[in-house]
Amino acid sequence: MQDATSILLVLCLMGSAGTCIAAQANDPNQQSAIQKQESFEIIKSIEFEGNEKFKDHVLRERLGFELGDRLDPFLAEGGRMTIAEVYRKVGYPSVKVSLDRDRLADGHLYYRIEEGPRVQIGSIEFEGNDSFGDGTLRQVIKIKEKKWLLWPYHFTEEAIDADVDRLREFYYGRGYLNYKIEAKTELSEDGEKMDVVFVIEEGPVYHVAQIVFSGNTRFTDEQLREDLESRENAVYLKAEADRDARKIEQRYREIGYVDAEVRQSVKFTPEVKENLVILTITVKEGRQFRIGRIDITGNETTKDKVIRRVLDEYDFTPGELYDAKIAPKEGNGRLEKYSQRAASADQVMIRPVTPESGDPNTKDVRVDMQEGMTGIIRPGIGFSSDNGVMAQIIYQQQNFDIADLPDSFGEWFMPWRTFRGGGQRFSVRLEPGTRYSQYSVGFADPYWRDEPITFNTLGQSWKRFRESYDEKRLKGAFGFEERVDEQWRRSIGFRAENVGVSDLDFDAPQEIRDVHGNNQLYGVRFGVGFSGVDDIYDPGQGRNVNVSYEQVTGDDAFGVLEGGYTHYFTLHEDVLGRKTVLAGRVQAGTILGEAPPFERFYGGGTSRYGIRGFEYRGVSTRGLQTNVPNPVRKDPIGSDWIFLAGAEVTIPLVGENFGLLLFTDSGTIDTGSYRLSIGTGLEIKVPQVFGNTPIRFEIATPLLKDEEDETQIFSFSGGGMF
């Protein structure tokens, strides 16, 4: 009534006679007087009275107009309602805002605000929830009761309505299709708390009487039933049926049905008392297309072949069926992500377009690229729980081209203008540190000779202060990995290394003393791997398997056999497509023969054989002290074999770059008992800066440990994928 009367007053102000009398207004501030509206009045001032929660400048920003704008009574009244809405959205349900009508005629906007109390959520109760406990439903809703030192949740009508919708979606998704849910609220006597009761009529659980397909001509009903999760006579689960529809849609799209759409719906059977529904999966197939011409635009520096090699590897080439599963017309497909990573671009979009030839069975492809900053010269300071503090001078070029030579002598000293655009990787790292110092030059070509073969080479020198000695290595290595198809990999690598062991402690174990000085190593490694995941960079489903063997000769001769298995499960996918993923891991390694201590296995930390909650190299066989009267096993000398097992859940927090980690790590070596830890952490992904490896901050607590182990609660790493 208040807002309706205000609008009536505004209409009167704008009348041709210029005056109007409004009677029977509820608010005395809105009782009209004879007012005069000038033809081109402007806003001369905007003032507020009674606003304690928000400063004047904050409210002015919300109004949508400012000083000097033409005075519009409609906008002025809209501003009053906007201010009231701003307050209601942060928990002031009884706020009152009025506009001084006398000043309005002279171009002055004067808003009087009676904020009232800010209302908190009091108690939250549920009635009629026979199938699900209060604790379960409290996890569904967003409003919360105040607990201990936590911030209170303030009442808004929008929040209550949103939670009612969440409860409705929860029940509907579990087969309760005839529910009734509403919220009742009651304000406390002091006006500061709002008690909320969700009244629920669950109704019966509905089962699927029949699954019916409609619109499918390419596949028979029997073929489409093969991968369905939904079953006749089972409870109707909306999420399950939605997944079935997506699977069928992907099945069509991967064989060229670019415009295929699949939807699921239910309708009640005539036998109402039996609580049955008919699940209908409706298919709009569209036409099947092959790929015509592929045009790449926006790549001023990057060569076309950087993108085309990725498309070729996934058979996305002219003449092939248009695989709209990996390159959907809506965008955000795997092929876009892989192309973006290959070129280190800010964005890559792959879209089907109608061919100029007019061929009704063909779609041309347009690849639009927005190039990014690929070269970085980064001085700074780095740190990690394993390596300590390091000064850094790093040059990285994520889109390197070894064939792009400088055109002049001066360009040799401007690498950011040359050696770019080929999709290769090049880096120079100078990192002196407190515990670990390294200097390296690395080069990698993911498509060696334009084939799906990765060639990489590394020259490296590093020094680390170990527990009872100093270790210095000079290393040269190169290797090849061939991607046989989308899943299988085979690799071979070579290394030559000089390992220097010096500055031994007076009580260093005999195993360390035996390798004092320089040690020459030469190794050749053979590997085979299988990658059956849905996304090679952010897997949510599938498994990775790898096995390798390295034969080492030189001053010592031994073999190293290693293997690992990781399985990924998507536990939940939100409306934005962000996935909560569970990853389970098993990893093991063993030495064949007699290996020196610096080539054996060490557990703990965040390294390859990390067990979070334990120090780097904190899980190891210990060597007996020398040169002391009562020697004990003190310093690590490595283990001949190691076994690790663990699980980790990654929950998206903000966008696609921040995730919450929940994990458990465990393992054992050739000495001591079984180790186990649990923990949590934060994962940050910035591929444009840090490449394909995330930054992680983690806290872990050991539950099982050996008395000789060294523990560590907090860890930080720039490590690889779990």
DAPEQUI-V687960 format. One record per residue. N is the residue number from 0. RES is the residue in three letters. PHI is phi in radians with two decimals (none if undefined). Layout:
n=N res=RES phi=PHI
n=N res=RES phi=PHI
This chain:
n=0 res=MET phi=none
n=1 res=GLN phi=-1.07
n=2 res=ASP phi=-1.18
n=3 res=ALA phi=-1.15
n=4 res=THR phi=-1.14
n=5 res=SER phi=-1.10
n=6 res=ILE phi=-1.13
n=7 res=LEU phi=-1.06
n=8 res=LEU phi=-1.10
n=9 res=VAL phi=-1.09
n=10 res=LEU phi=-1.06
n=11 res=CYS phi=-1.12
n=12 res=LEU phi=-1.07
n=13 res=MET phi=-1.62
n=14 res=GLY phi=-1.14
n=15 res=SER phi=-1.15
n=16 res=ALA phi=-1.28
n=17 res=GLY phi=1.48
n=18 res=THR phi=-2.38
n=19 res=CYS phi=-2.87
n=20 res=ILE phi=-2.01
n=21 res=ALA phi=-1.88
n=22 res=ALA phi=-1.85
n=23 res=GLN phi=1.08
n=24 res=ALA phi=-1.37
n=25 res=ASN phi=-1.27
n=26 res=ASP phi=-1.73
n=27 res=PRO phi=-1.05
n=28 res=ASN phi=-1.21
n=29 res=GLN phi=-1.87
n=30 res=GLN phi=-1.21
n=31 res=SER phi=-1.52
n=32 res=ALA phi=-2.20
n=33 res=ILE phi=-1.25
n=34 res=GLN phi=-2.14
n=35 res=LYS phi=-2.03
n=36 res=GLN phi=-1.86
n=37 res=GLU phi=-1.38
n=38 res=SER phi=-1.13
n=39 res=PHE phi=-2.24
n=40 res=GLU phi=-1.21
n=41 res=ILE phi=-2.00
n=42 res=ILE phi=-1.36
n=43 res=LYS phi=-1.66
n=44 res=SER phi=-2.76
n=45 res=ILE phi=-2.30
n=46 res=GLU phi=-2.26
n=47 res=PHE phi=-2.30
n=48 res=GLU phi=-2.36
n=49 res=GLY phi=1.58
n=50 res=ASN phi=-1.53
n=51 res=GLU phi=-1.85
n=52 res=LYS phi=-1.23
n=53 res=PHE phi=-2.04
n=54 res=LYS phi=-1.27
n=55 res=ASP phi=-0.99
n=56 res=HIS phi=-1.16
n=57 res=VAL phi=-1.18
n=58 res=LEU phi=-1.17
n=59 res=ARG phi=-1.07
n=60 res=GLU phi=-1.10
n=61 res=ARG phi=-1.38
n=62 res=LEU phi=-1.18
n=63 res=GLY phi=1.60
n=64 res=PHE phi=-2.50
n=65 res=GLU phi=-2.57
n=66 res=LEU phi=-1.01
n=67 res=GLY phi=1.63
n=68 res=ASP phi=-1.24
n=69 res=ARG phi=-1.13
n=70 res=LEU phi=-1.24
n=71 res=ASP phi=-2.21
n=72 res=PRO phi=-0.99
n=73 res=PHE phi=-1.07
n=74 res=LEU phi=-1.14
n=75 res=ALA phi=-1.06
n=76 res=GLU phi=-1.17
n=77 res=GLY phi=-1.07
n=78 res=GLY phi=-1.10
n=79 res=ARG phi=-1.05
n=80 res=MET phi=-1.21
n=81 res=THR phi=-1.12
n=82 res=ILE phi=-1.08
n=83 res=ALA phi=-1.07
n=84 res=GLU phi=-1.17
n=85 res=VAL phi=-1.01
n=86 res=TYR phi=-1.23
n=87 res=ARG phi=-1.10
n=88 res=LYS phi=-1.24
n=89 res=VAL phi=-2.00
n=90 res=GLY phi=1.79
n=91 res=TYR phi=-1.99
n=92 res=PRO phi=-1.23
n=93 res=SER phi=-1.78
n=94 res=VAL phi=-1.09
n=95 res=LYS phi=-2.21
n=96 res=VAL phi=-2.23
n=97 res=SER phi=-2.20
n=98 res=LEU phi=-2.03
n=99 res=ASP phi=-1.22
n=100 res=ARG phi=-1.27
n=101 res=ASP phi=-1.13
n=102 res=ARG phi=-1.33
n=103 res=LEU phi=-1.04
n=104 res=ALA phi=-1.11
n=105 res=ASP phi=-1.70
n=106 res=GLY phi=1.59
n=107 res=HIS phi=-1.89
n=108 res=LEU phi=-1.68
n=109 res=TYR phi=-2.20
n=110 res=TYR phi=-1.79
n=111 res=ARG phi=-1.77
n=112 res=ILE phi=-2.10
n=113 res=GLU phi=-1.91
n=114 res=GLU phi=-1.15
n=115 res=GLY phi=1.28
n=116 res=PRO phi=-1.30
n=117 res=ARG phi=-1.50
n=118 res=VAL phi=-1.62
n=119 res=GLN phi=-1.64
n=120 res=ILE phi=-1.25
n=121 res=GLY phi=-1.55
n=122 res=SER phi=-1.58
n=123 res=ILE phi=-2.18
n=124 res=GLU phi=-2.29
n=125 res=PHE phi=-2.21
n=126 res=GLU phi=-2.20
n=127 res=GLY phi=1.52
n=128 res=ASN phi=-1.53
n=129 res=ASP phi=-1.44
n=130 res=SER phi=-1.57
n=131 res=PHE phi=-2.26
n=132 res=GLY phi=-1.26
n=133 res=ASP phi=-1.02
n=134 res=GLY phi=-1.07
n=135 res=THR phi=-1.15
n=136 res=LEU phi=-1.22
n=137 res=ARG phi=-1.14
n=138 res=GLN phi=-1.32
n=139 res=VAL phi=-1.37
n=140 res=ILE phi=-1.43
n=141 res=LYS phi=-1.71
n=142 res=ILE phi=-1.19
n=143 res=LYS phi=-2.38
n=144 res=GLU phi=-1.33
n=145 res=LYS phi=-1.24
n=146 res=LYS phi=-2.16
n=147 res=TRP phi=0.84
n=148 res=LEU phi=-1.66
n=149 res=LEU phi=-1.25
n=150 res=TRP phi=-1.15
n=151 res=PRO phi=-1.26
n=152 res=TYR phi=-1.74
n=153 res=HIS phi=-1.60
n=154 res=PHE phi=-1.38
n=155 res=THR phi=-2.48
n=156 res=GLU phi=-1.11
n=157 res=GLU phi=-1.09
n=158 res=ALA phi=-1.14
n=159 res=ILE phi=-1.15
n=160 res=ASP phi=-1.06
n=161 res=ALA phi=-1.12
n=162 res=ASP phi=-1.26
n=163 res=VAL phi=-1.08
n=164 res=ASP phi=-1.11
n=165 res=ARG phi=-1.14
n=166 res=LEU phi=-1.15
n=167 res=ARG phi=-1.09
n=168 res=GLU phi=-1.13
n=169 res=PHE phi=-1.07
n=170 res=TYR phi=-1.19
n=171 res=TYR phi=-1.05
n=172 res=GLY phi=-1.17
n=173 res=ARG phi=-1.95
n=174 res=GLY phi=1.63
n=175 res=TYR phi=-1.61
n=176 res=LEU phi=-1.59
n=177 res=ASN phi=-2.05
n=178 res=TYR phi=-1.38
n=179 res=LYS phi=-2.42
n=180 res=ILE phi=-2.36
n=181 res=GLU phi=-2.52
n=182 res=ALA phi=-2.04
n=183 res=LYS phi=-1.99
n=184 res=THR phi=-2.14
n=185 res=GLU phi=-2.49
n=186 res=LEU phi=-1.44
n=187 res=SER phi=-1.17
n=188 res=GLU phi=-1.07
n=189 res=ASP phi=-1.44
n=190 res=GLY phi=1.30
n=191 res=GLU phi=-1.88
n=192 res=LYS phi=-2.34
n=193 res=MET phi=-2.08
n=194 res=ASP phi=-1.47
n=195 res=VAL phi=-2.16
n=196 res=VAL phi=-2.17
n=197 res=PHE phi=-1.63
n=198 res=VAL phi=-1.69
n=199 res=ILE phi=-2.14
n=200 res=GLU phi=-1.95
n=201 res=GLU phi=-1.18
n=202 res=GLY phi=1.29
n=203 res=PRO phi=-1.42
n=204 res=VAL phi=-1.52
n=205 res=TYR phi=-1.74
n=206 res=HIS phi=-1.91
n=207 res=VAL phi=-1.49
n=208 res=ALA phi=-1.40
n=209 res=GLN phi=-2.76
n=210 res=ILE phi=-1.93
n=211 res=VAL phi=-2.10
n=212 res=PHE phi=-1.88
n=213 res=SER phi=-2.47
n=214 res=GLY phi=1.54
n=215 res=ASN phi=-1.55
n=216 res=THR phi=-2.09
n=217 res=ARG phi=-1.25
n=218 res=PHE phi=-2.08
n=219 res=THR phi=-1.36
n=220 res=ASP phi=-1.01
n=221 res=GLU phi=-1.12
n=222 res=GLN phi=-1.15
n=223 res=LEU phi=-1.26
n=224 res=ARG phi=-1.26
n=225 res=GLU phi=-0.99
n=226 res=ASP phi=-1.84
n=227 res=LEU phi=-1.25
n=228 res=GLU phi=-1.50
n=229 res=SER phi=-1.15
n=230 res=ARG phi=-2.33
n=231 res=GLU phi=-1.15
n=232 res=ASN phi=1.32
n=233 res=ALA phi=-1.62
n=234 res=VAL phi=-1.12
n=235 res=TYR phi=-1.30
n=236 res=LEU phi=-2.07
n=237 res=LYS phi=-1.05
n=238 res=ALA phi=-1.05
n=239 res=GLU phi=-1.14
n=240 res=ALA phi=-1.18
n=241 res=ASP phi=-1.11
n=242 res=ARG phi=-1.11
n=243 res=ASP phi=-1.05
n=244 res=ALA phi=-1.11
n=245 res=ARG phi=-1.14
n=246 res=LYS phi=-1.07
n=247 res=ILE phi=-1.14
n=248 res=GLU phi=-1.07
n=249 res=GLN phi=-1.14
n=250 res=ARG phi=-1.10
n=251 res=TYR phi=-1.22
n=252 res=ARG phi=-1.18
n=253 res=GLU phi=-1.28
n=254 res=ILE phi=-2.00
n=255 res=GLY phi=1.75
n=256 res=TYR phi=-1.48
n=257 res=VAL phi=-1.07
n=258 res=ASP phi=-1.71
n=259 res=ALA phi=-1.07
n=260 res=GLU phi=-2.35
n=261 res=VAL phi=-2.29
n=262 res=ARG phi=-2.27
n=263 res=GLN phi=-2.03
n=264 res=SER phi=-2.64
n=265 res=VAL phi=-2.27
n=266 res=LYS phi=-2.45
n=267 res=PHE phi=-1.28
n=268 res=THR phi=-1.34
n=269 res=PRO phi=-1.03
n=270 res=GLU phi=-1.43
n=271 res=VAL phi=-1.04
n=272 res=LYS phi=-1.20
n=273 res=GLU phi=-1.47
n=274 res=ASN phi=1.00
n=275 res=LEU phi=-2.10
n=276 res=VAL phi=-2.30
n=277 res=ILE phi=-1.81
n=278 res=LEU phi=-1.56
n=279 res=THR phi=-1.92
n=280 res=ILE phi=-1.89
n=281 res=THR phi=-1.72
n=282 res=VAL phi=-1.94
n=283 res=LYS phi=-1.92
n=284 res=GLU phi=-1.23
n=285 res=GLY phi=1.27
n=286 res=ARG phi=-1.71
n=287 res=GLN phi=-1.55
n=288 res=PHE phi=-2.12
n=289 res=ARG phi=-1.86
n=290 res=ILE phi=-1.41
n=291 res=GLY phi=-1.66
n=292 res=ARG phi=-1.49
n=293 res=ILE phi=-2.00
n=294 res=ASP phi=-1.93
n=295 res=ILE phi=-2.01
n=296 res=THR phi=-2.23
n=297 res=GLY phi=1.52
n=298 res=ASN phi=-1.66
n=299 res=GLU phi=-1.29
n=300 res=THR phi=-1.83
n=301 res=THR phi=-1.28
n=302 res=LYS phi=-1.25
n=303 res=ASP phi=-0.94
n=304 res=LYS phi=-1.15
n=305 res=VAL phi=-1.06
n=306 res=ILE phi=-1.42
n=307 res=ARG phi=-1.11
n=308 res=ARG phi=-1.13
n=309 res=VAL phi=-1.17
n=310 res=LEU phi=-1.08
n=311 res=ASP phi=-1.10
n=312 res=GLU phi=-1.08
n=313 res=TYR phi=-1.81
n=314 res=ASP phi=0.98
n=315 res=PHE phi=-1.72
n=316 res=THR phi=-2.33
n=317 res=PRO phi=-0.93
n=318 res=GLY phi=1.66
n=319 res=GLU phi=-1.44
n=320 res=LEU phi=-1.07
n=321 res=TYR phi=-1.29
n=322 res=ASP phi=-1.42
n=323 res=ALA phi=-1.48
n=324 res=LYS phi=-1.36
n=325 res=ILE phi=-1.59
n=326 res=ALA phi=-2.39
n=327 res=PRO phi=-1.17
n=328 res=LYS phi=-1.15
n=329 res=GLU phi=-1.35
n=330 res=GLY phi=1.61
n=331 res=ASN phi=1.09
n=332 res=GLY phi=-1.56
n=333 res=ARG phi=-1.07
n=334 res=LEU phi=-1.15
n=335 res=GLU phi=-1.11
n=336 res=LYS phi=-1.12
n=337 res=TYR phi=-1.13
n=338 res=SER phi=-1.18
n=339 res=GLN phi=-1.11
n=340 res=ARG phi=-1.16
n=341 res=ALA phi=-1.10
n=342 res=ALA phi=-1.75
n=343 res=SER phi=0.88
n=344 res=ALA phi=-1.56
n=345 res=ASP phi=-1.23
n=346 res=GLN phi=-2.76
n=347 res=VAL phi=-2.34
n=348 res=MET phi=-2.10
n=349 res=ILE phi=-2.04
n=350 res=ARG phi=-2.33
n=351 res=PRO phi=-1.37
n=352 res=VAL phi=-2.33
n=353 res=THR phi=-1.22
n=354 res=PRO phi=-1.23
n=355 res=GLU phi=-1.13
n=356 res=SER phi=-1.21
n=357 res=GLY phi=1.38
n=358 res=ASP phi=-1.07
n=359 res=PRO phi=-1.26
n=360 res=ASN phi=-1.86
n=361 res=THR phi=-2.26
n=362 res=LYS phi=-2.18
n=363 res=ASP phi=-1.27
n=364 res=VAL phi=-2.15
n=365 res=ARG phi=-1.97
n=366 res=VAL phi=-1.88
n=367 res=ASP phi=-1.75
n=368 res=MET phi=-2.04
n=369 res=GLN phi=-1.97
n=370 res=GLU phi=-1.21
n=371 res=GLY phi=-2.09
n=372 res=MET phi=-1.39
n=373 res=THR phi=-1.84
n=374 res=GLY phi=-1.82
n=375 res=ILE phi=-2.33
n=376 res=ILE phi=-1.95
n=377 res=ARG phi=-2.18
n=378 res=PRO phi=-1.45
n=379 res=GLY phi=2.98
n=380 res=ILE phi=-2.25
n=381 res=GLY phi=-2.05
n=382 res=PHE phi=-2.66
n=383 res=SER phi=-2.72
n=384 res=SER phi=-1.17
n=385 res=ASP phi=-1.48
n=386 res=ASN phi=-1.92
n=387 res=GLY phi=1.38
n=388 res=VAL phi=-1.74
n=389 res=MET phi=-2.37
n=390 res=ALA phi=-1.33
n=391 res=GLN phi=-2.36
n=392 res=ILE phi=-2.28
n=393 res=ILE phi=-2.21
n=394 res=TYR phi=-1.99
n=395 res=GLN phi=-2.28
n=396 res=GLN phi=-2.21
n=397 res=GLN phi=-1.45
n=398 res=ASN phi=-2.31
n=399 res=PHE phi=-1.38
n=400 res=ASP phi=-2.46
n=401 res=ILE phi=-1.16
n=402 res=ALA phi=-1.59
n=403 res=ASP phi=-1.53
n=404 res=LEU phi=-1.34
n=405 res=PRO phi=-1.09
n=406 res=ASP phi=-1.50
n=407 res=SER phi=-2.53
n=408 res=PHE phi=-1.08
n=409 res=GLY phi=-1.14
n=410 res=GLU phi=-1.24
n=411 res=TRP phi=-1.08
n=412 res=PHE phi=-1.76
n=413 res=MET phi=-2.27
n=414 res=PRO phi=-1.11
n=415 res=TRP phi=-1.26
n=416 res=ARG phi=-1.84
n=417 res=THR phi=-2.30
n=418 res=PHE phi=0.93
n=419 res=ARG phi=-2.29
n=420 res=GLY phi=1.80
n=421 res=GLY phi=-1.79
n=422 res=GLY phi=1.35
n=423 res=GLN phi=-1.56
n=424 res=ARG phi=-2.17
n=425 res=PHE phi=-2.48
n=426 res=SER phi=-2.60
n=427 res=VAL phi=-2.24
n=428 res=ARG phi=-2.19
n=429 res=LEU phi=-2.10
n=430 res=GLU phi=-2.40
n=431 res=PRO phi=-1.30
n=432 res=GLY phi=-2.48
n=433 res=THR phi=-1.33
n=434 res=ARG phi=-2.00
n=435 res=TYR phi=-2.48
n=436 res=SER phi=-2.23
n=437 res=GLN phi=-2.48
n=438 res=TYR phi=-2.40
n=439 res=SER phi=-2.60
n=440 res=VAL phi=-2.29
n=441 res=GLY phi=-2.31
n=442 res=PHE phi=-2.47
n=443 res=ALA phi=-2.49
n=444 res=ASP phi=-2.16
n=445 res=PRO phi=-1.25
n=446 res=TYR phi=-2.34
n=447 res=TRP phi=-1.13
n=448 res=ARG phi=0.97
n=449 res=ASP phi=1.08
n=450 res=GLU phi=-1.94
n=451 res=PRO phi=-1.29
n=452 res=ILE phi=-2.28
n=453 res=THR phi=-1.63
n=454 res=PHE phi=-1.93
n=455 res=ASN phi=-2.42
n=456 res=THR phi=-2.49
n=457 res=LEU phi=-2.54
n=458 res=GLY phi=-2.05
n=459 res=GLN phi=-2.57
n=460 res=SER phi=-2.31
n=461 res=TRP phi=-2.55
n=462 res=LYS phi=-2.39
n=463 res=ARG phi=-2.40
n=464 res=PHE phi=-1.52
n=465 res=ARG phi=-1.49
n=466 res=GLU phi=-1.15
n=467 res=SER phi=-2.22
n=468 res=TYR phi=-2.88
n=469 res=ASP phi=-1.86
n=470 res=GLU phi=-2.11
n=471 res=LYS phi=-2.27
n=472 res=ARG phi=-2.22
n=473 res=LEU phi=-2.14
n=474 res=LYS phi=-2.33
n=475 res=GLY phi=-2.25
n=476 res=ALA phi=-2.65
n=477 res=PHE phi=-2.67
n=478 res=GLY phi=-2.88
n=479 res=PHE phi=-2.31
n=480 res=GLU phi=-2.28
n=481 res=GLU phi=-1.77
n=482 res=ARG phi=-1.57
n=483 res=VAL phi=-1.13
n=484 res=ASP phi=-2.61
n=485 res=GLU phi=-1.18
n=486 res=GLN phi=-2.12
n=487 res=TRP phi=-1.57
n=488 res=ARG phi=-2.32
n=489 res=ARG phi=-2.43
n=490 res=SER phi=-2.51
n=491 res=ILE phi=-2.54
n=492 res=GLY phi=-2.49
n=493 res=PHE phi=-2.30
n=494 res=ARG phi=-2.53
n=495 res=ALA phi=-2.28
n=496 res=GLU phi=-2.53
n=497 res=ASN phi=-1.93
n=498 res=VAL phi=-1.93
n=499 res=GLY phi=-1.77
n=500 res=VAL phi=-2.02
n=501 res=SER phi=-2.53
n=502 res=ASP phi=0.89
n=503 res=LEU phi=-1.23
n=504 res=ASP phi=-1.18
n=505 res=PHE phi=-1.12
n=506 res=ASP phi=-1.89
n=507 res=ALA phi=-0.99
n=508 res=PRO phi=-1.07
n=509 res=GLN phi=-1.10
n=510 res=GLU phi=-1.06
n=511 res=ILE phi=-1.35
n=512 res=ARG phi=-1.08
n=513 res=ASP phi=-1.18
n=514 res=VAL phi=-1.97
n=515 res=HIS phi=-1.05
n=516 res=GLY phi=1.89
n=517 res=ASN phi=-1.68
n=518 res=ASN phi=-2.26
n=519 res=GLN phi=-1.70
n=520 res=LEU phi=-2.26
n=521 res=TYR phi=-2.37
n=522 res=GLY phi=-2.34
n=523 res=VAL phi=-2.27
n=524 res=ARG phi=-2.07
n=525 res=PHE phi=-2.02
n=526 res=GLY phi=-2.50
n=527 res=VAL phi=-2.43
n=528 res=GLY phi=-2.52
n=529 res=PHE phi=-2.30
n=530 res=SER phi=-2.16
n=531 res=GLY phi=-1.91
n=532 res=VAL phi=-1.85
n=533 res=ASP phi=-1.33
n=534 res=ASP phi=-2.63
n=535 res=ILE phi=-1.22
n=536 res=TYR phi=-1.67
n=537 res=ASP phi=-2.29
n=538 res=PRO phi=-1.17
n=539 res=GLY phi=-2.18
n=540 res=GLN phi=-2.69
n=541 res=GLY phi=1.94
n=542 res=ARG phi=-2.54
n=543 res=ASN phi=-2.11
n=544 res=VAL phi=-2.31
n=545 res=ASN phi=-2.56
n=546 res=VAL phi=-2.40
n=547 res=SER phi=-2.52
n=548 res=TYR phi=-2.40
n=549 res=GLU phi=-2.11
n=550 res=GLN phi=-1.80
n=551 res=VAL phi=-2.00
n=552 res=THR phi=-2.25
n=553 res=GLY phi=2.06
n=554 res=ASP phi=-1.20
n=555 res=ASP phi=-2.32
n=556 res=ALA phi=-2.20
n=557 res=PHE phi=-2.87
n=558 res=GLY phi=-2.15
n=559 res=VAL phi=-2.23
n=560 res=LEU phi=-1.91
n=561 res=GLU phi=-2.37
n=562 res=GLY phi=-2.73
n=563 res=GLY phi=-2.65
n=564 res=TYR phi=-2.46
n=565 res=THR phi=-2.28
n=566 res=HIS phi=-2.14
n=567 res=TYR phi=-1.98
n=568 res=PHE phi=-2.29
n=569 res=THR phi=-1.50
n=570 res=LEU phi=-1.51
n=571 res=HIS phi=-2.79
n=572 res=GLU phi=-2.30
n=573 res=ASP phi=-1.45
n=574 res=VAL phi=-1.18
n=575 res=LEU phi=-1.56
n=576 res=GLY phi=1.46
n=577 res=ARG phi=-1.40
n=578 res=LYS phi=-1.93
n=579 res=THR phi=-1.58
n=580 res=VAL phi=-2.09
n=581 res=LEU phi=-1.77
n=582 res=ALA phi=-2.09
n=583 res=GLY phi=-1.92
n=584 res=ARG phi=-2.31
n=585 res=VAL phi=-2.29
n=586 res=GLN phi=-2.52
n=587 res=ALA phi=-2.66
n=588 res=GLY phi=-2.71
n=589 res=THR phi=-2.56
n=590 res=ILE phi=-1.65
n=591 res=LEU phi=-1.88
n=592 res=GLY phi=1.87
n=593 res=GLU phi=-1.90
n=594 res=ALA phi=-1.82
n=595 res=PRO phi=-1.18
n=596 res=PRO phi=-0.97
n=597 res=PHE phi=-1.32
n=598 res=GLU phi=-1.99
n=599 res=ARG phi=-1.50
n=600 res=PHE phi=-1.65
n=601 res=TYR phi=-2.30
n=602 res=GLY phi=-1.79
n=603 res=GLY phi=1.93
n=604 res=GLY phi=1.30
n=605 res=THR phi=-2.08
n=606 res=SER phi=-1.31
n=607 res=ARG phi=-1.01
n=608 res=TYR phi=-1.87
n=609 res=GLY phi=-1.32
n=610 res=ILE phi=-2.24
n=611 res=ARG phi=-1.11
n=612 res=GLY phi=1.76
n=613 res=PHE phi=-2.14
n=614 res=GLU phi=-1.14
n=615 res=TYR phi=-0.98
n=616 res=ARG phi=1.10
n=617 res=GLY phi=-1.39
n=618 res=VAL phi=-1.98
n=619 res=SER phi=-2.87
n=620 res=THR phi=-1.11
n=621 res=ARG phi=-1.86
n=622 res=GLY phi=-1.63
n=623 res=LEU phi=-1.39
n=624 res=GLN phi=-1.05
n=625 res=THR phi=-2.13
n=626 res=ASN phi=1.09
n=627 res=VAL phi=-2.29
n=628 res=PRO phi=-1.18
n=629 res=ASN phi=-2.16
n=630 res=PRO phi=-1.19
n=631 res=VAL phi=-2.28
n=632 res=ARG phi=-1.44
n=633 res=LYS phi=-2.11
n=634 res=ASP phi=-1.62
n=635 res=PRO phi=-1.22
n=636 res=ILE phi=-2.19
n=637 res=GLY phi=1.54
n=638 res=SER phi=-2.12
n=639 res=ASP phi=-1.36
n=640 res=TRP phi=-2.65
n=641 res=ILE phi=-2.61
n=642 res=PHE phi=-2.40
n=643 res=LEU phi=-2.26
n=644 res=ALA phi=-2.56
n=645 res=GLY phi=-2.89
n=646 res=ALA phi=-2.50
n=647 res=GLU phi=-2.57
n=648 res=VAL phi=-1.95
n=649 res=THR phi=-1.95
n=650 res=ILE phi=-2.00
n=651 res=PRO phi=-1.13
n=652 res=LEU phi=-1.93
n=653 res=VAL phi=-2.20
n=654 res=GLY phi=0.98
n=655 res=GLU phi=-1.92
n=656 res=ASN phi=-1.81
n=657 res=PHE phi=-2.10
n=658 res=GLY phi=-2.46
n=659 res=LEU phi=-1.58
n=660 res=LEU phi=-1.94
n=661 res=LEU phi=-2.26
n=662 res=PHE phi=-2.59
n=663 res=THR phi=-2.40
n=664 res=ASP phi=-2.08
n=665 res=SER phi=-2.67
n=666 res=GLY phi=3.01
n=667 res=THR phi=-2.67
n=668 res=ILE phi=-2.25
n=669 res=ASP phi=-1.28
n=670 res=THR phi=-2.38
n=671 res=GLY phi=1.45
n=672 res=SER phi=-1.65
n=673 res=TYR phi=-1.35
n=674 res=ARG phi=-1.90
n=675 res=LEU phi=-2.62
n=676 res=SER phi=-2.48
n=677 res=ILE phi=-2.28
n=678 res=GLY phi=-3.00
n=679 res=THR phi=-2.50
n=680 res=GLY phi=-3.02
n=681 res=LEU phi=-2.21
n=682 res=GLU phi=-2.03
n=683 res=ILE phi=-2.18
n=684 res=LYS phi=-2.01
n=685 res=VAL phi=-2.34
n=686 res=PRO phi=-1.09
n=687 res=GLN phi=-1.15
n=688 res=VAL phi=-1.85
n=689 res=PHE phi=-1.82
n=690 res=GLY phi=1.32
n=691 res=ASN phi=-1.53
n=692 res=THR phi=-1.89
n=693 res=PRO phi=-1.43
n=694 res=ILE phi=-1.63
n=695 res=ARG phi=-2.32
n=696 res=PHE phi=-2.07
n=697 res=GLU phi=-2.40
n=698 res=ILE phi=-2.17
n=699 res=ALA phi=-2.42
n=700 res=THR phi=-2.14
n=701 res=PRO phi=-1.23
n=702 res=LEU phi=-1.77
n=703 res=LEU phi=-2.21
n=704 res=LYS phi=-2.71
n=705 res=ASP phi=-1.66
n=706 res=GLU phi=-1.11
n=707 res=GLU phi=-1.58
n=708 res=ASP phi=-1.25
n=709 res=GLU phi=-1.95
n=710 res=THR phi=-1.80
n=711 res=GLN phi=-2.73
n=712 res=ILE phi=-1.33
n=713 res=PHE phi=-1.77
n=714 res=SER phi=-2.48
n=715 res=PHE phi=-2.34
n=716 res=SER phi=-2.71
n=717 res=GLY phi=-1.89
n=718 res=GLY phi=-1.30
n=719 res=GLY phi=-1.48
n=720 res=MET phi=-1.13
n=721 res=PHE phi=-1.12
